[in-house]
Amino acid sequence: MGPQKVAIYGAGGFAREVAWLAESSDLDVVCFIDDDPHQRGKTLNGIPVMGLEDAKGRYPDASLVVAVGSPQVRERMAKKAADWGFSFATIIHPRVERSRWIEVGDGSVIAAGNILTTNIRLGKHVQINLDCTIGHDVVMEDYVTLAPGVHVSGWVRLGKRVYVGTGAVIINGTKEAPLVIGDDAVIGAGAVVTKSVPTGVTVVGVPARPIRERRQKR
């Protein structure tokens, strides 16, 4: 029995990074999948690009990982892949440091150089890009994305489809009052989050404040 076969849904830069991540984890990347018919039949880094139907027909036993950064787009793609009968791979690079007290949902991707400490729960289709640190008692709901170099301190909860930009820092909450990032919130690159962020709000800066609030102060 050979290595697990994995299809990568997406054909952009991050998809190529995920293919490398999968190969480094001793998985067999059988294809990229792209919804654009003009991309099908091409190869990326020696790997063929197919549509969902062709990939399912040729590799019926392959699991799939969605490799796009946008949480909202990733959610739509995951649901589409599930409709075609795909199961989902969870990929964790061997150069990830973590305790045994970590829960990781199906379809999640944890890239190289990350550190996850203890009592952390990740939902489905979470993406943690290169060189992030995740403190104790952090919860990330489905489809959260951390860009490279993000630092999340302890007792933080990130809602569904939260996007955290490159180099952002989220300080710790407490057991009695976790710091909460609401569903669909966006944390700008380099922001320092010192308090909870409401649902659907974009915050930027040091300390992080809503974009609308910053514009009003100018």
N, C-alpha and C positions, 0 to 999 in steps of 0.2 A: 504493500500500500504506500503510495507516494505522498508528497506533501499536500496539504489542503489547497485546493484551487480557489482563487479569488478573482473576481471581476471588479474593476475600478470604474464606478459611474462618475464620469467627468473626464475631460481630456485637456485641461489647462495645466498651468504650472504646478498648482497644488496637487493635482492628480498624479503628475509625474513624481512629485515628492512622496506621495503616499505609496506609489508603486515601489520606489526605493525602500521605503519603510517596511513594506510587506515582504519584499525579497530579503531584507536584513533579518526578518523574523521567520525565515525559512518557509515562507508561503510561496505558492506557485501562481504568479500573476498571469492569467490566461488572456485577458483583453482589457482594453479601455472601452467604455460605452459612452456614446455621444448621441444626443437627440437630433443633431444637425445631420441630415443625410449627406451633405457635401463632405463631411469628415470621415464618413464610413469608407472602409477599404484602404485607408491610410495606415501608416504605422508610426508610433511614437516610441522612441528608444527601443526599437525592435519589437514592440508589442502591438498587435493589430487593434484597430478601432472598429467597433461594431455598433449596431443598434441593439436595443433591449431584446427584441424578439429573436434576432440571430444569436445573440449571446446565450439566451436561455435554451435555444434549440441545440446549439453546439456543445454547451457546457452545462447540462442540466443539474449537475451536482455541485457546481461552483456557488460559493457564497459571495456576497457583494458588500462593498463599502462605498458610501457616497462621499466623493472627494471634492466638495465645493465649500468655500468659506462662508457664504451667506446662509445664516440659519433658516431663513424663510424658504429660500430656494432648496436647501438640503431637505427640509421637511417635505416639500412637494415631490422631490425626486425619490425620497425613501418610500413614500406612499405609492408612487407609480411603480417602483421596483417590486414592492410587496404585491401589488396587483398582478404582476407577471409571475408571481410564485417564488421570488428569490428570498432566501434567508440572508441574514446579515453577519458579516465577520466583525470581530473585535480585534483591533491590531494595536499591540503595545510593543514599542521598540525595546530590544534587549538592554539598551542603555538608559532605561528608566529606573529610578530608585523609588521604591515604594514599600510600605509595610504590608503585612497580610490582612490588615483591617481596611481594605479598599473594596468597594463594590463598583463594577463597571458595567454599564448597560450595553446591549447588543448594538453593533454598528459604530461604536466609538473608536476614536483614533487618538493615541497618545504618542507623540513624536519623541525623537531622541533628546536626551539631556534634561528631561523633566524630573522633578522631585515631588512626590506625593507622600505626606507623612502618615497620618493615622486617622481612622474613623471618618473616611471621606466616601461620599456616595455620588457617582456619576450616572445620569440617566442615559437614555438611548441616543445614539448618534451625536454624542459630545465630541468636539474636536479640541485637543490641547496641542498647540503647535510647539515649536522648538524652545527649549530652555525656560520653561515656566516653573514656578514653585507654588505648591498648593498646601496650605496649612491644615491643622487638625479641625475636624468637625465641619468641613465645608460640604455643602450640597450644591450640585449643579443639575438642574432639571434638563429635560430632553432638548437637544439641538443647541446647547450652549457652544459658543466658539471663543477660544482664547487664542489671540494672535501671538507671535513669538515674544518671549521675554516678559510675560505678565506675571505679577506676583500677587497671590491671593492669600491673605492672612487668615487666622483661625476664626471660626464661628461666623462664616459668611454664607449666605444662601443666594444663588443666582437662579432666577426664574427661567422659564422656557424661552428659547430663541434669543437669549442675551448674547450680544457681541461685545468683546472686550479687545480694544485695539492694542497695537504693539507697544510694549514697554509700560503699560498702565499698571498702577499699584492700587490695591484695595486693602485698606487697613482692617484690623480685626473688629468684630463685634464681641459679644459676650454670650454665655450660655443662656442668660435670662433675656437678653435683647440682641439677637443676631443682627448683623448688618445685612439688609435685604436689597438685592437688585431686582426690580420687578420685571415681569415678562416683557420681552421685546425691547428692553432698554439697550442703549448703545453707550459704551464707555470709550471716549476718544483716545487716540494714541497718546501716551505719555501722561495721561490724567492721573491724579491722585484722589481717590475716592475716600472721603472721611465720614460719610453718612449715607444712609439708605437712599436709593434712587427709585422714584415711582415708575410704574408700568409705562412703557412706551416712550420714556424721556431719554434724550441724548445729553450727556454731560461731557464737558471738556475742561482742561486747565488744572492749575494747582492753587488751591484745592479745586476739585471738580465742581462745576455749577452747570445748570441747564443752559443751553445755548441761548434760548429766548431771554433768560434773566441777564446774561452777559451783554446781550445787545441793548437791552433797556438801560444799562448802566453807562453806556458810552455817551 
